[in-house]
């Protein structure tokens, strides 16, 4: 692992919980890297989904999460620089091509986190196919018909995919043209209007778009992850749209302030530790100071980096196990007969591992917040 990065220098005047020392954060990264290597050996050519009591469930196609596994390997290779890690990441990224035709907006997660700029042709092709599914008249990109959604998936928009979708579309815009940028704006407006009201945040998983207007489709199954996904969407949009839709980007930055003070999940969540990890990454991605060589961006949020490090510290000290396992994701697993279990379980998930390692890598400046 690279250890030559300078120590973090961001001040932490209002941190609610002690941040990790550089030694603590580095040791936590190493624990997660060892856990990822063990899981890679178990997985072989399958995708890990989640583990109950240490027993992992694997999938040949990865369900909706293959990008998090490919992203975890890609992040590992970025941190270590090791030739073998780079090979494993490249192999996992190449395998994602078989998911290009999936009719689901979760392709944004798959191809932003799992491929991204490291596999630009694949990522741009995914963006192109997602654009082809956009709702008429410059509308957002719907959930899609996969995972049993059928026709209803053509009328619904998901908050979970908001952040990676905006990143993928904005990154692809120089090649794909204004349609990609317009779709990123439409997605952001729909999610922003659906998730924020005049009186404050509204916890939403999925929106139904009727005559171009988004409205909540159903109550969320859990308050934790939808809030974290919404904060991530706001942070990514505030950054990605600052140069092309500065007013909307500023609206997202202001909304993020309302949603993150105090942070919705501070690392002590009994509901979903993956939501805490997503929250830490989202806080890291909130707008930073304007640089003279870049387009104007919304002002930096005070102490957001310090708060992100505080959330991560709590997760590491209270939730991350000594062997690098990270249980506590709230998830409805398969029941004995193959159908859903009667109650959601507390599992270890591949997306929680990805986001915790990402937060830690940003904490100690092994990568920058905009690399993933």
C-alpha positions as CSV (number, residue, x, y, z in Angstrom):
1,X,0.0,0.0,0.0
2,X,1.2,3.5,-0.7
3,X,2.3,5.3,2.4
4,X,4.0,8.3,0.9
5,X,0.9,10.5,0.8
6,X,1.1,13.6,3.0
7,X,-0.9,13.5,6.3
8,X,-4.4,15.0,6.1
9,X,-4.3,18.8,6.7
10,X,-8.0,19.7,6.8
11,X,-8.9,21.5,10.1
12,X,-11.5,19.9,12.3
13,X,-13.0,22.6,14.5
14,X,-16.4,21.0,15.0
15,X,-15.7,17.3,14.7
16,X,-18.3,15.3,16.8
17,X,-16.0,12.3,17.3
18,X,-12.2,11.9,17.3
19,X,-10.8,11.2,13.9
20,X,-8.5,8.3,13.3
21,X,-4.8,8.9,13.5
22,X,-2.9,8.2,10.3
23,X,-1.6,5.0,11.8
24,X,-5.1,3.8,12.7
25,X,-6.5,4.7,9.3
26,X,-3.7,2.9,7.5
27,X,-4.1,-0.2,9.6
28,X,-7.9,-0.2,8.9
29,X,-7.2,0.0,5.2
30,X,-4.8,-2.9,5.5
31,X,-7.4,-4.9,7.3
32,X,-9.9,-4.3,4.5
33,X,-7.4,-5.1,1.8
34,X,-6.7,-8.5,3.5
35,X,-10.4,-9.2,3.8
36,X,-10.9,-8.3,0.1
37,X,-8.0,-10.7,-0.9
38,X,-9.6,-13.5,1.1
39,X,-13.0,-12.8,-0.5
40,X,-11.4,-12.7,-4.0
41,X,-10.0,-16.2,-3.5
42,X,-13.4,-17.5,-2.3
43,X,-15.3,-15.8,-5.2
44,X,-13.2,-17.0,-8.1
45,X,-15.3,-16.0,-11.1
46,X,-18.4,-15.3,-9.1
47,X,-19.6,-12.0,-7.6
48,X,-20.0,-11.8,-3.8
49,X,-23.3,-10.3,-2.7
50,X,-23.6,-10.5,1.1
51,X,-22.6,-12.8,4.0
52,X,-24.7,-14.0,6.9
53,X,-22.6,-15.1,9.9
54,X,-19.5,-15.1,7.7
55,X,-21.0,-17.3,5.0
56,X,-21.0,-15.5,1.7
57,X,-23.7,-15.7,-1.0
58,X,-22.2,-15.5,-4.5
59,X,-23.8,-14.9,-7.9
60,X,-22.6,-15.7,-11.4
61,X,-24.0,-12.4,-12.7
62,X,-23.9,-10.3,-9.5
63,X,-27.5,-9.2,-9.2
64,X,-27.5,-5.4,-8.9
65,X,-24.1,-5.2,-7.2
66,X,-21.4,-6.4,-9.7
67,X,-20.0,-2.8,-9.9
68,X,-19.2,-2.8,-6.2
69,X,-17.1,-5.9,-6.4
70,X,-15.3,-4.7,-9.5
71,X,-15.0,-1.3,-7.9
72,X,-13.6,-2.9,-4.7
73,X,-10.9,-4.6,-6.8
74,X,-10.3,-1.4,-8.8
75,X,-9.9,0.6,-5.6
76,X,-7.6,-2.0,-4.1
77,X,-5.4,-1.8,-7.2
78,X,-5.4,2.0,-7.0
79,X,-4.3,1.9,-3.4
80,X,-1.6,-0.8,-3.6
81,X,-0.3,-0.3,-7.1
82,X,0.4,-4.0,-7.2
83,X,0.6,-5.7,-10.6
84,X,-1.5,-8.7,-9.5
85,X,-4.1,-6.4,-8.0
86,X,-4.3,-4.5,-11.2
87,X,-4.7,-7.7,-13.2
88,X,-7.6,-8.8,-11.0
89,X,-9.2,-5.4,-11.3
90,X,-8.9,-5.5,-15.1
91,X,-10.4,-9.0,-15.3
92,X,-13.3,-8.0,-13.1
93,X,-13.9,-4.8,-15.1
94,X,-13.9,-6.7,-18.5
95,X,-16.5,-9.1,-17.2
96,X,-18.9,-6.3,-16.7
97,X,-19.5,-6.0,-20.4
98,X,-22.1,-8.8,-20.2
99,X,-24.2,-6.5,-18.1
100,X,-24.5,-3.7,-20.7
101,X,-28.0,-4.9,-21.9
102,X,-29.5,-5.1,-18.4
103,X,-32.6,-2.9,-18.5
104,X,-31.9,-1.2,-15.2
105,X,-30.6,2.1,-13.9
106,X,-28.4,0.2,-11.6
107,X,-26.1,0.0,-14.6
108,X,-24.9,3.4,-13.4
109,X,-23.5,1.8,-10.3
110,X,-22.1,-1.1,-12.2
111,X,-20.2,0.9,-14.8
112,X,-19.3,4.0,-12.8
113,X,-17.8,2.2,-9.8
114,X,-16.7,-0.9,-11.6
115,X,-15.3,0.6,-14.8
116,X,-15.3,4.4,-14.8
117,X,-12.4,6.2,-16.4
118,X,-10.2,3.1,-16.1
119,X,-12.3,1.4,-18.8
120,X,-13.6,4.5,-20.7
121,X,-15.1,2.7,-23.8
122,X,-17.1,0.4,-21.6
123,X,-18.3,3.2,-19.3
124,X,-19.3,5.4,-22.2
125,X,-21.2,2.6,-23.8
126,X,-23.1,2.0,-20.6
127,X,-23.9,5.7,-20.5
128,X,-25.1,5.6,-24.1
129,X,-27.5,2.7,-23.4
130,X,-28.8,4.4,-20.3
131,X,-29.5,7.5,-22.3
132,X,-31.6,5.5,-24.7
133,X,-34.0,4.6,-21.9
134,X,-34.6,8.2,-20.7
135,X,-38.2,9.3,-20.3
136,X,-39.6,11.5,-23.1
137,X,-39.0,15.2,-23.5
138,X,-35.7,15.3,-21.7
139,X,-36.9,13.4,-18.7
140,X,-34.8,11.4,-16.2
141,X,-33.7,7.8,-16.6
142,X,-36.2,5.3,-15.1
143,X,-35.6,2.3,-12.9
144,X,-36.1,-0.1,-15.9
145,X,-37.9,-3.4,-16.2
146,X,-35.2,-5.7,-14.6
147,X,-35.7,-7.3,-11.2
148,X,-39.4,-7.9,-11.8
149,X,-40.3,-4.2,-12.2
150,X,-42.0,-4.8,-15.6
151,X,-43.9,-1.8,-17.0
152,X,-43.9,0.1,-13.7
153,X,-40.2,0.4,-14.0
154,X,-40.7,2.7,-17.0
155,X,-42.5,5.3,-14.8
156,X,-40.2,5.3,-11.7
157,X,-37.0,6.9,-10.8
158,X,-34.7,5.6,-8.1
159,X,-32.8,7.8,-5.6
160,X,-30.2,5.1,-4.9
161,X,-28.6,5.5,-8.3
162,X,-28.7,9.3,-8.5
163,X,-25.1,10.0,-7.5
164,X,-23.3,7.4,-9.8
165,X,-25.7,8.1,-12.6
166,X,-25.0,11.9,-12.6
167,X,-21.2,11.2,-12.4
168,X,-21.4,8.7,-15.3
169,X,-23.5,11.1,-17.5
170,X,-21.5,14.2,-16.7
171,X,-18.2,12.4,-17.3
172,X,-19.6,11.0,-20.7
173,X,-21.0,14.4,-21.9
174,X,-17.8,15.5,-23.8
175,X,-18.2,12.3,-26.0
176,X,-22.0,11.8,-25.9
177,X,-23.0,15.5,-26.3
178,X,-25.7,17.6,-24.6
179,X,-28.1,14.7,-24.2
180,X,-25.9,13.3,-21.4
181,X,-25.7,16.6,-19.6
182,X,-29.5,17.2,-20.0
183,X,-30.2,13.8,-18.6
184,X,-27.9,14.5,-15.6
185,X,-29.8,17.7,-15.0
186,X,-33.2,16.0,-15.3
187,X,-32.2,13.2,-12.9
188,X,-31.0,15.8,-10.4
189,X,-34.1,17.9,-10.6
190,X,-36.4,14.9,-10.2
191,X,-34.6,13.6,-7.2
192,X,-34.1,17.0,-5.6
193,X,-37.8,17.8,-6.0
194,X,-38.8,14.4,-4.7
195,X,-36.4,14.3,-1.7
196,X,-36.6,17.9,-0.4
197,X,-39.7,19.8,0.6
198,X,-40.3,23.3,1.9
199,X,-40.2,21.9,5.5
200,X,-37.2,19.7,5.1
201,X,-35.9,16.3,3.8
202,X,-38.3,13.6,2.8
203,X,-37.0,10.0,2.9
204,X,-37.7,8.5,-0.5
205,X,-36.4,5.4,-2.2
206,X,-38.4,5.5,-5.5
207,X,-40.3,8.2,-7.3
208,X,-43.2,7.8,-9.7
209,X,-43.1,10.4,-12.5
210,X,-46.6,11.4,-13.6
211,X,-46.9,14.0,-16.3
212,X,-43.3,14.9,-15.7
213,X,-43.7,15.5,-12.0
214,X,-42.0,13.1,-9.5
215,X,-43.8,11.9,-6.4
216,X,-42.9,9.3,-3.8
217,X,-43.9,5.8,-5.0
218,X,-44.0,4.0,-1.7
219,X,-42.6,4.3,1.8
220,X,-38.9,3.3,2.1
221,X,-38.1,-0.2,3.4
222,X,-35.4,1.5,5.6
223,X,-34.8,5.1,6.4
224,X,-31.1,4.7,6.6
225,X,-29.8,3.9,3.1
226,X,-32.2,6.2,1.1
227,X,-31.1,9.2,3.1
228,X,-27.4,8.3,2.6
229,X,-28.0,7.7,-1.1
230,X,-29.8,11.1,-1.3
231,X,-26.8,12.9,0.4
232,X,-24.4,11.2,-2.1
233,X,-26.6,12.3,-5.0
234,X,-26.7,15.9,-3.7
235,X,-22.9,15.9,-3.3
236,X,-22.1,14.4,-6.7
237,X,-24.6,16.8,-8.4
238,X,-23.3,19.9,-6.6
239,X,-19.8,19.0,-8.0
240,X,-20.6,17.5,-11.4
241,X,-23.1,20.2,-12.5
242,X,-21.3,23.2,-11.2
243,X,-19.9,24.2,-14.6
244,X,-23.0,23.6,-16.7
245,X,-25.9,24.2,-14.3
246,X,-24.5,26.3,-11.5
247,X,-27.9,27.3,-10.1
248,X,-29.0,23.7,-9.8
249,X,-25.6,22.8,-8.3
250,X,-25.9,25.5,-5.7
251,X,-29.4,24.2,-4.8
252,X,-27.9,20.8,-4.3
253,X,-25.2,22.2,-2.1
254,X,-27.7,24.0,0.0
255,X,-29.9,20.9,0.3
256,X,-26.9,18.9,1.3
257,X,-26.3,21.3,4.2
258,X,-29.8,20.7,5.4
259,X,-29.4,17.0,5.1
260,X,-26.0,16.6,6.7
261,X,-26.2,18.8,9.8
262,X,-26.1,16.8,11.9
263,X,-25.1,14.0,9.6
264,X,-28.0,11.5,9.1
265,X,-25.7,8.6,10.0
266,X,-22.7,9.2,12.2
267,X,-21.2,5.7,12.4
268,X,-23.3,4.7,15.4
269,X,-26.3,3.6,13.3
270,X,-28.0,0.5,14.6
271,X,-30.0,0.4,11.4
272,X,-27.4,0.0,8.6
273,X,-23.7,0.3,8.7
274,X,-23.5,0.6,4.9
275,X,-25.5,3.8,5.2
276,X,-22.9,5.2,7.6
277,X,-20.1,4.3,5.1
278,X,-22.1,5.9,2.2
279,X,-22.6,9.0,4.4
280,X,-18.9,9.3,5.1
281,X,-18.1,9.2,1.3
282,X,-20.9,11.7,0.6
283,X,-19.5,14.1,3.1
284,X,-16.1,13.9,1.6
285,X,-17.6,14.7,-1.8
286,X,-19.3,17.9,-0.8
287,X,-18.0,20.9,-2.6
288,X,-14.5,22.2,-1.9
289,X,-13.0,25.7,-2.4
290,X,-13.0,27.2,-5.9
291,X,-9.8,26.8,-7.8
292,X,-8.7,29.5,-10.3
293,X,-8.2,26.9,-13.1
294,X,-11.7,25.3,-12.7
295,X,-15.2,26.6,-13.3
296,X,-16.9,28.3,-10.3
297,X,-18.3,25.9,-7.7
298,X,-20.6,26.2,-4.7
299,X,-18.8,27.3,-1.5
300,X,-17.2,24.6,0.7
301,X,-19.3,23.4,3.6
302,X,-17.6,24.1,6.9
303,X,-16.1,21.1,8.6
304,X,-17.6,18.5,6.2
305,X,-14.3,16.8,5.8
306,X,-13.8,16.6,9.5
307,X,-17.3,15.2,10.0
308,X,-16.6,12.6,7.3
309,X,-13.5,11.5,9.2
310,X,-15.4,11.4,12.4
311,X,-18.0,9.1,10.9
312,X,-15.4,6.8,9.5
313,X,-13.5,6.7,12.8
314,X,-16.6,5.6,14.6
315,X,-17.2,2.9,12.0
316,X,-13.7,1.6,12.3
317,X,-13.6,1.6,16.1
318,X,-17.1,0.3,16.7
319,X,-18.1,-1.7,13.7
320,X,-15.0,-3.0,11.7
321,X,-13.9,-6.4,13.0
322,X,-10.2,-7.3,13.6
323,X,-10.2,-9.6,10.6
324,X,-11.6,-6.9,8.3
325,X,-15.2,-8.1,8.2
326,X,-17.8,-5.3,8.3
327,X,-21.2,-6.6,9.2
328,X,-24.4,-4.6,9.9
329,X,-26.0,-3.9,6.5
330,X,-29.8,-4.0,6.7
331,X,-30.8,-6.3,3.9
332,X,-33.6,-8.7,3.0
333,X,-31.9,-12.0,2.1
334,X,-33.3,-15.1,0.4
335,X,-35.4,-17.4,2.5
336,X,-35.1,-21.2,2.7
337,X,-37.3,-21.7,-0.3
338,X,-35.5,-19.2,-2.5
339,X,-38.0,-16.4,-1.8
340,X,-37.4,-13.4,0.4
341,X,-36.8,-14.0,4.1
342,X,-39.7,-12.8,6.3
343,X,-37.5,-10.1,8.0
344,X,-34.4,-8.2,6.8
345,X,-31.1,-9.6,8.2
346,X,-28.0,-7.9,9.4
347,X,-25.4,-8.9,6.8
348,X,-21.9,-8.1,5.6
349,X,-22.4,-6.6,2.1
350,X,-20.0,-6.0,-0.8
351,X,-21.2,-2.4,-1.1
352,X,-20.5,-1.6,2.5
353,X,-16.9,-2.9,2.1
354,X,-16.5,-0.8,-1.0
355,X,-17.7,2.4,0.6
356,X,-15.8,2.0,3.8
357,X,-12.5,1.3,2.0
358,X,-13.3,4.3,-0.2
359,X,-13.9,6.6,2.8
360,X,-10.7,5.5,4.5
361,X,-8.7,5.9,1.3
362,X,-9.9,9.4,1.0
363,X,-9.3,10.0,4.7
364,X,-5.6,9.4,4.4
365,X,-5.4,11.0,0.9
366,X,-4.4,7.8,-0.9
367,X,-7.0,8.9,-3.5
368,X,-9.0,12.1,-4.1
369,X,-12.8,12.3,-3.5
370,X,-13.5,12.6,-7.3
371,X,-11.6,9.5,-8.4
372,X,-14.6,7.2,-7.8
